[in-house]
């Protein structure tokens, strides 16, 4: 069973050596660096969540970070995980929508680019209600195909 909770600093060094290769490739293609360079910056972010097993083993992280210059209107949504997440994907999907909705309450617009090769992330984003608004054939540090995605907070009750 999947449990979603706020990140604690020990989660990041626990997850780093076990990351999915597709997730490492996505971060390198986008930012030009291995996730180990960026993930420690998110260890104290209140908008970062850890996916853990019943036994308390961290298997993934996701969250949203503010886009500079938008006064908190736009958050960059992201996820990174270990292969173990795929073993509990149904439980995770059932729980993550609530957290994504909370992130969307914090940032009325959630946005990012996702590597076209990362099918796990594409399915997750679609499940969470993101729209794929464009495909960029050359994007990021490695000029690879990425989708631009967005989720706008509904103003309807």
C-alpha positions in Angstrom: 0.0 0.0 0.0 1.2 3.5 -0.8 1.4 6.3 1.8 1.9 9.9 0.8 3.5 12.2 3.5 5.6 15.3 3.7 9.2 14.9 2.8 11.8 14.5 5.5 15.5 15.2 4.8 16.5 11.5 5.1 14.2 10.6 2.2 16.4 12.0 -0.5 19.6 10.2 0.2 17.5 7.0 0.6 15.9 7.4 -2.8 18.8 8.7 -4.9 20.7 5.4 -5.4 17.5 3.6 -6.5 16.0 6.1 -9.0 14.3 4.9 -12.2 16.7 5.3 -15.1 13.9 7.0 -17.1 13.6 9.6 -14.3 17.4 10.2 -14.3 17.4 10.6 -18.1 14.5 13.1 -17.9 16.2 15.3 -15.3 19.5 15.2 -17.3 17.7 16.0 -20.6 15.8 18.9 -19.0 18.3 20.4 -16.6 21.6 19.0 -17.8 22.4 17.6 -14.3 21.9 14.4 -12.4 19.0 14.6 -9.9 21.5 14.3 -7.0 22.4 17.9 -7.7 18.8 19.3 -7.4 16.9 17.0 -5.1 18.6 18.1 -1.9 17.2 21.6 -2.5 13.7 20.2 -2.1 14.3 18.4 1.2 12.8 21.2 3.2 10.2 22.4 0.8 6.7 22.2 2.3 5.3 21.4 -1.2 7.4 18.2 -1.6 5.8 14.8 -0.8 7.3 11.4 -0.3 5.6 8.2 -1.5 6.4 5.4 1.0 5.6 1.7 1.4 3.7 0.3 4.4 7.2 -0.5 5.9 8.2 3.2 5.6 10.5 2.8 2.6 10.6 5.9 0.4 9.9 5.0 -3.3 9.3 8.4 -4.8 9.0 12.1 -4.4 6.7 14.6 -6.1 5.7 18.2 -5.6 5.6 21.7 -7.0 8.0 24.6 -6.8 7.2 28.3 -7.4 8.1 29.8 -10.8 10.1 32.9 -10.2 8.4 36.2 -11.1 4.8 34.9 -11.0 4.0 35.9 -7.4 3.0 32.3 -6.5 0.5 32.0 -9.3 2.5 29.3 -11.1 4.1 26.2 -9.7 6.4 23.7 -11.5 5.1 20.2 -10.9 7.5 17.3 -10.8 8.0 13.7 -9.8 10.9 11.3 -9.4 10.7 7.7 -8.3 12.3 4.3 -7.8 11.2 1.2 -9.8 9.3 0.1 -6.6 6.6 2.8 -7.3 5.4 0.8 -10.3 4.6 -2.1 -8.0 2.2 0.1 -6.0 1.1 2.4 -8.8 -2.7 1.9 -8.3 -2.5 2.8 -4.6 -0.4 5.8 -5.4 -2.7 7.0 -8.1 -5.7 6.8 -5.8 -3.9 9.0 -3.2 -2.0 11.5 -5.4 -5.0 13.3 -6.9 -5.8 14.8 -3.5 -2.2 16.0 -3.0 -2.1 17.4 -6.6 -5.3 19.3 -5.8 -3.7 20.7 -2.7 -0.7 21.8 -4.8 -3.1 23.4 -7.3 -4.8 25.2 -4.4 -1.3 26.6 -3.5 -0.4 27.4 -7.2 -3.5 28.1 -9.3 -1.5 27.0 -12.3 0.7 23.9 -12.3 3.0 23.7 -15.3 6.1 22.0 -16.6 7.7 20.1 -19.4 7.9 16.3 -19.4 10.2 14.1 -21.4 8.2 12.4 -24.2 10.1 9.1 -23.4 9.0 8.9 -19.8 5.7 7.1 -20.2 5.2 6.6 -16.5 5.2 10.3 -15.9 2.9 10.9 -18.9 0.3 8.5 -17.5 0.6 10.0 -14.0 0.1 13.6 -15.3 -2.9 12.5 -17.5 -4.5 10.7 -14.5 -4.0 13.9 -12.4 -5.9 16.0 -14.9 -3.0 17.8 -16.7 -3.5 18.9 -20.2 -0.8 18.4 -22.8 -0.7 21.8 -24.6 2.3 21.5 -26.9 5.1 19.2 -28.0 8.5 20.8 -28.4 10.8 18.7 -30.5 14.0 20.3 -29.1 13.7 21.2 -25.4 16.0 21.3 -22.4 19.7 20.9 -22.0 19.8 18.0 -24.4 17.4 19.4 -27.0 15.1 16.3 -26.8 11.3 16.1 -27.4 9.2 17.3 -24.4 5.5 17.9 -23.8 4.4 21.2 -22.2 1.8 20.4 -19.6 -0.6 22.5 -17.5 -3.3 22.1 -14.9 -5.4 25.2 -14.0 -7.3 25.3 -10.8 -11.0 25.1 -11.3 -13.0 28.1 -9.9 -16.2 26.0 -9.9 -17.4 24.5 -6.7 
